[in-house]
Amino acid sequence: MTSVTQDLVIRALTDGEPSKGDTALFHSMDDPGLVGRVITGVDYRTFAEGGDYDPARTWVALRAGRVVARAAWWGAPDDAEPVNLNWFDVSPDDLEAGVELLKQAPYDVEYELILPADWEERPEVRAAAEARMEAARQAGMRLLVERFRYRWTPENGVPERPGRLEFRAEPDDAVVLDVLRRVHSATLDAHALRAVEEGGLDQAAREELDFFHWCPSPRSWLRLAYTKDGGDVVGIHVPAYNHSGPIIGFIGVVPEQRGRGYAYDLLVESTRFLVEQGAEAIDAATDQGNVPMAANFTKAGYPVTQKRVHYV
């Protein structure tokens, strides 16, 4: 599929078999690499090259044969549709190209802009970020949330278990969905709030469970937490692997158990579980507005390494 707008040509990187020339064309854009997935140390490579991207889901905008904007939608190789857009570059001098690319590409998924933790303090990085955000807005997207991104490594220390809770595997999805509904009945998470607005607590709970099943790590790693005295449900934690590595997949406390600091207990349990599985680094994230959870990550030895801005 190719579209021509005046002298702007917008097309997928390939409509057929990928070639080395496709990747070379993508890399031909002159971009300093200040923001976006490139700052995580990941380069654009296709599945055939051992990378994360499908050239049929990678789009470019060209003027006179020169790439002036580019976008790559990310997902696992067996995903029917991409999960999100996490690679988007556009020059501040040619926002039109980026806007038209986002409008014409046939994907309606979230845009995750990856930023350095100090991006607002560095003028050149801020300009690059704001150009991408402005293009997203002009293409009809809206800001959903800004998030902290964390990475734990061994030098941060393995937090000690508080020892207040019991953790049990729960193979019954119906039981897990019930706990997730309770967690999301009073959530601070912007993605969950959006799901509740669209389809109620059932949708919010189902989206979380679908993510747990999507992760390549075993579903059996999911644990429910209970008080030691009365055996009451406290919440749920999900240590997991996504397609990039170990993550804190989910931490949630039911409303009636909040105010006791249990989210920290769940985070510690997830961290120690992943370390016991051999993890040498663990990624995690929370909304910037979720002050209690952000404090728990800091307490558990998770430094902020990036910020993420999400548009829908």
C-alpha positions in Angstrom: 0.0 0.0 0.0 1.4 3.3 -1.1 0.0 6.8 -0.8 1.2 10.0 -2.5 0.4 13.4 -0.9 1.8 16.2 -3.1 5.5 15.3 -3.2 5.3 13.0 -0.2 5.2 9.3 -0.7 4.1 7.1 2.2 4.4 3.4 2.1 5.2 0.2 4.1 8.8 -0.7 4.0 7.9 -3.8 2.0 4.7 -5.3 0.8 6.4 -8.7 0.1 9.6 -10.5 1.1 11.9 -8.3 3.2 15.4 -7.5 1.8 18.5 -5.9 3.1 17.7 -2.9 1.1 14.5 -2.3 3.2 16.5 -2.1 6.4 19.1 0.2 4.7 16.3 2.5 3.6 14.9 2.7 7.1 18.4 3.5 8.4 19.0 6.2 5.8 17.0 8.8 7.7 19.2 11.3 9.3 18.2 11.3 13.0 20.4 11.9 16.0 18.8 9.1 18.1 18.0 11.2 21.1 14.7 9.7 21.9 12.7 6.5 21.1 13.6 2.9 21.3 17.1 3.5 20.0 18.0 4.9 23.5 17.4 1.5 25.0 20.3 0.1 23.0 18.0 -1.7 20.5 18.6 -1.1 16.8 16.0 -1.5 14.1 16.2 -5.1 12.8 13.6 -7.2 11.1 12.5 -10.6 12.4 14.5 -12.2 9.7 17.6 -10.4 11.0 17.0 -11.6 14.6 15.3 -8.3 15.5 11.9 -7.2 16.8 10.2 -5.7 13.7 8.1 -6.8 10.7 9.0 -4.8 7.6 5.4 -5.0 6.5 4.5 -3.1 9.7 7.3 -0.6 9.2 6.4 2.6 7.3 8.4 5.4 5.8 7.6 8.8 4.3 9.8 9.9 1.5 10.3 13.3 -0.3 12.3 13.0 -3.5 13.2 9.5 -2.5 14.6 10.6 0.8 13.2 9.2 4.1 11.9 12.2 6.2 9.8 10.2 8.7 9.6 6.6 9.7 7.6 4.4 12.1 7.9 0.8 13.2 5.0 -1.0 15.0 6.1 -3.6 17.6 4.7 -7.0 18.4 5.7 -10.6 18.7 6.3 -12.6 15.5 3.0 -14.5 16.0 0.8 -11.5 17.0 -2.0 -11.0 14.5 -1.7 -7.2 15.0 1.1 -5.0 16.4 1.0 -4.3 20.2 2.1 -0.7 20.0 4.1 1.9 18.1 7.5 2.3 19.8 9.7 3.6 17.0 8.7 6.9 15.4 11.0 9.5 14.0 10.2 12.8 12.3 12.2 16.0 11.8 11.0 19.1 13.6 11.3 20.8 10.2 8.9 18.4 8.5 6.1 17.6 10.9 3.7 17.1 8.0 5.5 14.0 6.9 5.2 12.4 10.3 1.5 13.4 10.7 0.6 12.0 7.3 2.5 8.8 8.0 0.6 8.2 11.3 -2.7 9.1 9.7 -2.3 6.7 6.7 -0.7 3.7 8.4 -3.5 1.1 9.1 -2.8 0.5 12.8 -4.9 1.9 15.7 -2.7 1.1 18.6 -0.9 3.0 21.4 2.2 5.1 20.7 4.8 4.7 23.4 7.5 7.4 23.2 10.6 6.3 25.1 12.6 9.2 26.7 15.6 9.7 28.9 14.8 10.3 32.5 16.1 13.9 32.2 14.6 14.7 28.8 12.9 17.9 29.9 16.2 19.3 31.1 18.1 18.9 27.8 17.0 21.3 25.1 17.9 19.2 22.1 16.2 16.1 23.6 13.2 18.1 24.6 12.9 19.4 21.0 13.0 15.9 19.6 10.4 14.7 22.0 8.1 17.6 21.5 8.2 17.2 17.7 7.0 13.6 18.0 4.3 14.5 20.5 3.1 17.3 18.3 2.9 15.0 15.3 0.9 12.5 17.3 -1.5 15.2 18.4 -1.9 16.5 14.9 -2.6 12.9 13.7 -5.5 12.7 16.1 -3.9 11.0 19.1 -4.3 12.1 22.7 -2.1 11.9 25.7 -3.1 9.0 27.9 -0.4 9.0 30.6 3.3 9.6 31.4 5.1 6.8 33.2 8.3 6.1 35.0 10.4 3.2 33.7 12.6 1.4 36.2 15.4 -1.2 35.9 16.6 -3.2 38.9 20.1 -4.7 38.7 22.0 -6.7 41.4 24.1 -3.7 42.4 20.8 -2.2 43.7 20.6 -5.0 46.3 18.0 -7.7 46.7 15.3 -6.4 49.0 14.4 -8.5 52.1 11.0 -10.1 52.3 8.8 -8.5 54.9 7.4 -11.9 55.7 3.8 -10.7 56.3 2.0 -12.6 53.6 1.5 -16.0 52.1 1.7 -16.5 48.3 -0.1 -19.2 46.4 -0.3 -20.2 42.8 -3.8 -19.9 41.4 -4.5 -21.9 38.2 -8.2 -20.9 37.9 -8.5 -17.8 35.7 -12.0 -17.2 37.0 -10.5 -16.6 40.5 -7.8 -14.4 39.1 -10.3 -12.3 37.2 -12.3 -11.8 40.3 -9.3 -10.4 42.2 -8.4 -8.2 39.2 -11.9 -6.7 39.1 -11.5 -5.9 42.8 -8.1 -4.3 42.3 -9.4 -2.2 39.3 -12.5 -1.1 41.2 -10.3 1.6 42.8 -7.2 1.9 40.5 -4.8 4.7 39.8 -3.6 3.1 36.6 -4.5 5.1 33.5 -4.6 2.1 31.2 -6.9 0.3 33.6 -9.1 3.4 33.9 -9.4 3.6 30.2 -10.4 0.0 30.0 -13.0 0.5 32.7 -14.4 3.5 30.8 -14.6 1.5 27.6 -16.0 -1.8 28.9 -16.3 -1.8 32.7 -14.3 -3.8 35.2 -14.7 -7.0 33.2 -12.7 -5.5 30.3 -10.0 -4.1 32.6 -9.6 -7.5 34.3 -9.6 -9.4 31.0 -7.0 -7.2 29.4 -4.7 -7.8 32.3 -5.2 -11.6 32.2 -4.7 -11.6 28.4 -1.4 -9.9 28.9 -0.3 -12.5 31.5 -1.2 -15.2 28.9 0.6 -13.3 26.2 3.9 -13.3 28.1 6.2 -16.1 27.2 6.9 -16.9 30.9 4.8 -19.6 32.6 1.3 -18.7 33.6 2.0 -20.6 36.9 4.3 -17.8 38.1 1.3 -15.7 38.9 0.6 -15.6 42.6 -2.2 -14.5 44.8 -1.3 -13.0 48.2 -3.1 -13.8 51.5 -2.8 -12.6 55.1 -1.1 -15.1 57.4 -3.6 -14.8 60.2 -7.1 -14.9 58.5 -6.1 -16.1 55.0 -7.8 -13.0 53.4 -6.9 -12.1 49.9 -4.5 -9.2 49.8 -3.8 -9.0 46.1 -1.9 -10.4 43.1 1.6 -10.2 41.8 3.0 -11.4 38.4 6.7 -11.8 37.9 7.1 -12.4 34.2 9.2 -12.3 31.1 8.0 -10.3 28.1 9.7 -10.7 24.7 12.6 -8.5 25.9 13.4 -10.0 29.3 12.3 -10.1 33.0 9.6 -7.7 34.1 7.4 -6.9 37.0 4.2 -7.8 35.1 1.6 -6.7 37.6 1.2 -5.6 41.2 -2.3 -5.1 42.6 -3.8 -4.8 46.1 -7.6 -5.1 46.7 -9.2 -1.9 48.1 -10.0 -3.2 51.6 -6.3 -4.2 52.2 -4.8 -0.9 51.1 -3.1 1.5 53.5 -0.9 -1.2 55.0 2.0 -1.1 52.5 1.3 -4.5 51.0 2.2 -3.4 47.5 5.8 -3.2 48.6 5.5 -6.8 49.9 4.2 -7.9 46.5 7.0 -6.1 44.6 9.7 -7.6 46.8 8.2 -11.1 46.2 8.2 -10.6 42.5 11.7 -9.3 42.5 13.1 -12.1 44.6 11.2 -14.7 42.5 12.8 -13.4 39.3 16.2 -13.3 40.8 15.8 -16.9 41.9 14.9 -17.7 38.2 18.3 -16.2 37.2 17.3 -12.6 36.3 20.2 -10.2 36.1 18.0 -7.2 35.4 14.3 -6.5 35.9 12.3 -3.9 34.1 9.2 -2.3 35.6 7.0 0.8 35.2 4.3 2.8 36.9 2.3 6.0 36.1 3.9 9.2 37.3 0.7 10.0 39.1 0.8 6.7 41.1 2.8 8.2 43.9 2.5 5.3 46.3 3.7 2.7 43.8 6.5 5.0 42.7 7.7 5.2 46.3 7.6 1.4 46.6 9.9 1.0 43.5 12.3 3.5 45.0 12.3 1.7 48.4 12.9 -1.7 46.7 16.0 -0.4 44.9 14.5 0.3 41.4 16.0 3.6 40.0 14.2 5.5 37.3 16.1 4.9 34.0 13.6 6.3 31.5 10.3 8.0 31.1 7.6 6.9 28.8 4.8 9.0 27.2 1.8 7.2 25.9 -0.6 8.4 23.2 -3.8 6.7 22.1 
